[in-house]
Amino acid sequence: MVYTIKQLASLAGVSVRTLHHYDHLGVLSPSSRTPAGYRLYGEAELHRLQQVLLYRELDLPLEEIASILDNPTFDPAKALTEHRRRLEAEVLRLRRLLATVDRSLDSLGGGPPLEDSELYAGLAREEVEAIKAEAAQAWAGAYEASDKRVRSWSKEKWREVRVEGEALEARFAEALRRGARPGSGEVLALCEAWSAHINRFYDAPPPLIRGLGEMYAEDERFRRRYEALEPGLADFLKAALGAWAAG
């Protein structure tokens, strides 16, 4: 079976732009091309893409992934076994996180409040402490105000805000895929909506929104999240929010 780039993108759940990016970096190249120059992918490329996406789940840089897969000693069966071991560990962590989210939602809906330590069950302790320390230092009053405001929300309110944020992130990613410029009217309107969304949590003037954009691009934890949504999205958000704040 041979797939066009659009067919492979649909099959794997990635964008055509992502496959173009992988080809450009030499991570995943087509097996052949049509007389008109369109990329074609065969069975070997399907299996390689699976490995690429599995390694991306482990947050490995694309250049490192290409080096691993191109190593003559690379053993696909051994790699899959290691992927499985890591995924099992991640499943256990996510189950703890789900339990934490359920308890948090119950607390927000009027149930008993959670102890501070319970809020972070399932997260790596070092990451929790880093997030708390950085938030307290960088955002000071905003961090405290947000924490207090969120604790007062009902389950319905929390779902509404979460869905709103995810929808805006998807619209930013779509704008980037279509080639929209960070300073275009369309994108600046999205930034205005993002500012309104952030202001649900705490009072966030334009300089703070610009700072958030910088954090999305420069803090590896946020960068991983946005790059997973769409390659280049972290830097796009930084540029867009910076342009909005400047205007």
C-alpha positions in Angstrom: 0.0 0.0 0.0 1.3 3.4 -1.0 0.0 6.6 0.6 0.0 10.2 -0.5 1.1 12.8 2.1 -2.5 13.8 2.8 -3.5 10.1 3.3 -0.6 9.5 5.6 -1.2 12.6 7.6 -4.9 11.6 8.1 -3.9 8.0 9.0 -1.3 9.1 11.6 -3.2 12.0 13.0 -0.6 14.7 12.1 -0.7 17.6 9.8 0.7 17.7 6.3 2.9 20.6 7.4 4.4 18.3 10.1 5.3 15.7 7.5 6.8 18.4 5.3 8.9 19.5 8.3 10.0 15.9 9.0 11.1 15.5 5.4 13.0 18.8 5.5 14.9 17.6 8.5 15.5 14.2 7.1 13.5 12.5 9.8 11.0 10.9 7.5 11.4 11.1 3.7 9.0 9.7 1.1 9.9 6.4 -0.6 9.2 7.9 -4.0 7.4 10.6 -5.9 4.8 10.8 -8.6 5.7 12.1 -12.0 4.2 15.4 -10.8 6.5 15.5 -7.8 4.0 14.5 -5.1 5.4 12.6 -2.1 4.5 8.9 -1.7 5.0 6.8 1.4 5.3 3.0 1.7 5.2 0.4 4.5 8.7 1.2 5.7 7.9 4.9 6.1 4.7 4.0 8.0 6.7 2.0 10.6 9.4 4.7 10.8 6.7 7.4 11.4 5.3 5.3 14.2 8.8 5.3 15.8 9.2 9.0 15.3 5.9 9.7 17.0 6.6 7.4 19.9 10.0 9.0 20.5 8.3 12.4 20.3 6.1 11.3 23.1 9.3 11.0 25.1 10.2 14.6 24.2 13.3 13.7 22.2 14.4 16.4 19.7 13.8 15.5 16.1 17.5 15.5 15.2 18.2 13.0 18.0 15.3 10.8 16.8 16.7 10.8 13.2 20.1 9.8 14.6 18.6 6.9 16.6 16.6 5.6 13.7 19.4 5.9 11.2 21.9 4.0 13.5 22.7 0.6 11.8 22.3 -1.1 15.2 18.8 0.2 15.7 16.5 -2.6 16.7 12.7 -1.8 16.2 11.5 -4.7 18.4 13.8 -3.6 21.3 12.7 0.0 20.8 9.0 -1.0 21.0 9.6 -3.0 24.1 11.2 0.1 25.7 8.4 2.3 24.5 5.9 -0.2 26.1 7.7 -0.1 29.4 7.7 3.7 29.5 4.1 3.9 28.5 3.1 1.5 31.3 4.8 3.8 33.8 3.0 6.8 32.2 -0.3 5.1 32.4 0.2 4.7 36.2 1.1 8.3 36.5 -1.9 9.4 34.4 -4.3 7.3 36.6 -3.0 9.2 39.6 -3.5 12.5 37.8 -7.1 11.5 36.8 -7.9 10.7 40.4 -6.4 14.1 41.4 -8.5 15.9 38.8 -11.7 14.1 40.0 -11.0 15.1 43.6 -10.2 18.7 42.5 -13.5 18.9 40.5 -15.4 17.6 43.5 -13.7 20.2 45.7 -14.5 23.0 43.3 -18.1 21.8 43.2 -18.5 22.2 47.0 -16.8 19.1 48.3 -14.1 19.1 50.9 -11.0 21.2 50.0 -7.9 19.4 49.1 -4.6 19.7 50.9 -1.9 21.4 49.0 0.0 18.2 48.5 -3.1 16.5 47.1 -3.4 19.1 44.3 -0.2 17.8 42.7 -0.6 14.0 43.1 0.8 12.3 40.0 3.2 15.2 39.0 6.9 14.8 39.5 7.8 16.5 42.8 10.7 18.4 41.3 8.4 19.8 38.5 5.7 20.7 41.1 8.2 22.6 43.2 9.7 24.4 40.2 6.2 25.4 38.9 5.1 26.7 42.3 8.4 28.6 43.0 8.5 30.1 39.5 4.8 31.2 39.6 5.2 32.7 43.1 8.3 34.6 42.1 7.4 35.7 38.5 3.7 36.3 38.9 3.4 37.2 42.6 -0.1 38.5 43.3 -1.5 37.0 40.0 -0.6 33.5 41.2 -2.4 34.0 44.5 -5.4 35.7 42.9 -5.7 32.9 40.3 -5.5 30.2 42.8 -8.1 31.8 45.0 -10.4 32.5 42.0 -10.2 29.0 40.5 -10.9 27.4 43.9 -14.3 29.2 43.9 -15.4 28.0 40.5 -18.1 25.4 40.1 -17.5 22.3 37.9 -19.6 23.8 35.1 -17.5 27.1 35.3 -14.3 25.1 35.2 -15.4 23.1 32.1 -16.5 26.3 30.4 -13.2 28.0 30.9 -11.2 24.9 29.9 -13.1 24.3 26.7 -12.8 28.0 25.8 -9.0 27.9 26.2 -8.6 24.7 24.2 -10.7 26.2 21.4 -8.6 29.3 21.3 -5.4 27.2 21.2 -6.8 25.2 18.3 -7.7 28.4 16.4 -4.1 29.7 16.9 -2.8 26.4 15.5 -5.1 26.6 12.5 -4.1 30.2 11.8 -0.4 29.1 11.8 -1.1 26.2 9.5 -2.8 28.6 7.0 0.2 30.9 7.0 -1.3 33.8 8.9 1.2 36.4 10.2 1.5 37.0 13.9 0.6 40.7 13.5 -2.4 40.2 11.1 -5.8 41.4 12.1 -7.1 37.8 12.4 -4.3 36.8 14.8 -4.5 40.0 16.8 -8.2 39.3 17.3 -7.3 35.9 18.6 -4.8 37.5 21.0 -7.6 39.8 22.2 -9.7 36.7 22.9 -6.8 35.0 24.6 -6.3 38.1 26.9 -9.9 37.9 27.9 -9.5 34.2 28.6 -6.5 34.8 30.8 -8.3 37.6 32.6 -10.8 35.0 33.8 -8.0 33.7 36.0 -6.5 37.0 37.2 -6.1 40.6 36.1 -3.6 40.5 33.3 -2.5 43.8 31.6 -0.8 43.7 28.2 2.7 43.5 29.5 1.8 40.4 31.5 0.2 38.9 28.4 3.4 39.6 26.5 5.3 37.9 29.3 3.1 34.8 29.0 3.9 34.6 25.3 7.6 34.7 26.0 7.1 31.9 28.6 5.2 29.7 26.1 8.2 29.9 23.8 11.1 29.8 26.3 9.9 27.5 29.1 10.4 23.9 27.9 7.3 22.6 29.6 5.0 25.1 27.8 7.0 24.8 24.6 6.5 21.0 24.5 2.8 21.5 24.9 2.4 24.0 22.0 4.9 22.3 19.7 2.8 19.1 20.1 -0.3 21.0 18.9 1.5 22.4 15.9 5.2 22.7 15.1 6.2 26.4 15.4 3.2 27.3 17.6 5.2 28.3 20.7 7.2 30.9 18.8 4.1 32.0 16.9 2.3 32.7 20.1 5.3 34.7 21.5 5.4 36.9 18.4 1.6 37.3 18.2 1.1 38.1 21.9 4.1 40.5 21.7 2.6 42.3 18.7 -0.8 42.5 20.4 0.7 43.9 23.6 2.7 46.5 21.7 -0.4 47.7 19.8 
